[in-house]
Amino acid sequence: MDRLKLTVISNKPIANGIMEMKLSGCTAVCKAGQFVNIMLDGLFLRRPISVCNWEEDGTLTLSYRVVGKGTQQMAEMSGGEVLDVLAPLGNGFTVEKDCKKPLLVGGGIGVAPLYELAKELSAKGLDITVICGYKRADEIFYKEEFESLPGVKLLIATEDGSAGVKGFVTNAMEGVDADWFYACGPMPMLRALVNSCEIPGEVSLEERMGCGFGICMGCTCKTETGGKRICKEGPVFNKTELSW
């Protein structure tokens, strides 16, 4: 973990309620599934945001939903502003798996960290299926980015049926051939996915955090071997670890 001063390159809306911020100067290598913690003016706690993309030139991309004071403050930032950022935090997805046909499943803003993962898996020449779930069509983001990656087949589900398959990500999974899955999204989605998917896999949990690096114990979850901190031992866990 490094404490970095990162400069905002751009900050723009990419879907209804969703923003994309690009930052320069991220010398710490960020992997798929990890997150950063951002200090904001007037707020005691930093705000954890998943890594959407990281480039070797130090460009860090964060996609976030505007839901409260912290993300609202972020949404109002413009190019040239400097942020105090702790990066990278948490354990990411395991990409060195002996799988040939990985399935990536994201719900809502949980789609964001799957882009870096899809990019890393695509570089390995794998046959990848990505399923993204949204409430409605105007919340869809990163469609073109996923489709531009070699080896990636993208499926979209919307709850109201305004785009793609009507329903949830589990409805779009019918007929998909995969031997390992990665997932990120709200707990009800993850629980439904684990209950319906017989193949092995990993899930990334979303949780409110205090410190972000394992000191406060505020984001502890139940696992088969006792309590574990989502910010430290997670946010990515093997599906068999968690007490569903």
Secondary structure as GFF3:
##gff-version 3
##sequence-region A 1 244
A	DSSP	beta_strand	2	15	.	.	.	ID=ss1
A	DSSP	beta_strand	18	24	.	.	.	ID=ss2
A	DSSP	beta_strand	35	39	.	.	.	ID=ss3
A	DSSP	beta_strand	47	50	.	.	.	ID=ss4
A	DSSP	beta_strand	53	54	.	.	.	ID=ss5
A	DSSP	beta_strand	60	65	.	.	.	ID=ss6
A	DSSP	alpha_helix	69	75	.	.	.	ID=ss7
A	DSSP	beta_strand	82	89	.	.	.	ID=ss8
A	DSSP	beta_strand	102	107	.	.	.	ID=ss9
A	DSSP	three_ten_helix	108	111	.	.	.	ID=ss10
A	DSSP	alpha_helix	112	122	.	.	.	ID=ss11
A	DSSP	beta_strand	128	134	.	.	.	ID=ss12
A	DSSP	three_ten_helix	137	139	.	.	.	ID=ss13
A	DSSP	alpha_helix	143	147	.	.	.	ID=ss14
A	DSSP	beta_strand	152	158	.	.	.	ID=ss15
A	DSSP	beta_strand	165	166	.	.	.	ID=ss16
A	DSSP	alpha_helix	169	172	.	.	.	ID=ss17
A	DSSP	beta_strand	180	184	.	.	.	ID=ss18
A	DSSP	alpha_helix	187	196	.	.	.	ID=ss19
A	DSSP	beta_strand	201	204	.	.	.	ID=ss20
A	DSSP	beta_strand	220	223	.	.	.	ID=ss21
A	DSSP	beta_strand	226	229	.	.	.	ID=ss22
A	DSSP	beta_strand	236	238	.	.	.	ID=ss23
###
